[in-house]
């Protein structure tokens, strides 16, 4: 039975790079959004919440199809990136990172938002009376108290990006080492009727997903309270 | 559900001997098949339910109990494989269409009549179907190798999972040009939009697309009728009008 070949390993490595990049980016971008959603009384709250949660219900093909059109040469994003000299995003690693960031957004924003909401206003008020700046408060009060939420967010964001398929299929172009992630590689193996190699990768994904979720729920029992609805 | 369908169909049976045939159709043959199905329904009174997708995916599904009775593949290997593995009726295979490969761009004037655009290399992305799984993709690689351009364009290739996805990459402008099936861009005897080069037949092995009667349909009149209909003049005329050879 053939074990993973160089192509499979390239896909595994690429997927890990993609998931790591996206997770870091999402923690940076998602935290302010989660913070805002947890505290705002703006009427926009509902709209932003809905936008963030959309990838949970939209078929990935819809997201992928529209991203392909928006990031294409005739789309607004495509025209912007071309004007900036970046070129077109589809079929590039950068394009996958951006698409995955949208796609995995709710898995990061929602746990962080729930964790911040669970802290409540009191510790923040106390910190303020002790003359902590908002920046200080964030790092010394919010982050430690919301740590389980951040951990859940990071793990779910990472795992969900690893499991991404439809979006990548639509905008990736299946380029080895650039956009051919594990899920696409599995699909190719199945399509090419190379079931033995498909099993190694697919079985690996099952083991990976189970391990990650097991870690999440054993190391971080509070995750149950602050997990995403996905 | 099946029983309900049977009761419904029994009601119509008085009018015509109506029966339903489920057909799995390769993605590149979607448009002609819809037309053929309509004609078939008119001519026979049977109903044809058409599912389109990739040949490799259908193969896996058929082997795992998918309810298809007729399979129109994008190649000739998969139907042969299904037959030898006992999932299709022996001796029912035949070539219903021979695909033609074109180099196509959605931009008018981008692809010249001799395909010199490939040699010049003045493009960013060249789309094709996955050569490992799609016959049109394999044909494209074969042609590139014969032209001695394969190495040169390697870094510019982007793959769609099916030929229709390769088409979509080109149609949306994300790829400057790409290898697609002539059937996807052929309308009423001409290239429908953009610019194209129909590759000479000696650049790639013929893309024979075979149909096969699956075991589930072997004894079913509607499935047998559809197989017959595909060989008939009416169907052949439709197939030719989409730019396939026969």
Interface residues (C-beta under 8 A of the other chain):
Chain A: X68 X69 X71 X72 X73 X74 X87 X88 X90 X91 X169 X173 X174 X175 X187 X188 X190 X191 X192 X193
Chain B: X54 X56 X57 X59 X60 X124 X125 X127 X130 X132 X133 X157 X158 X159 X160 X161 X165 X168 X169 X172 X173 X174 X175
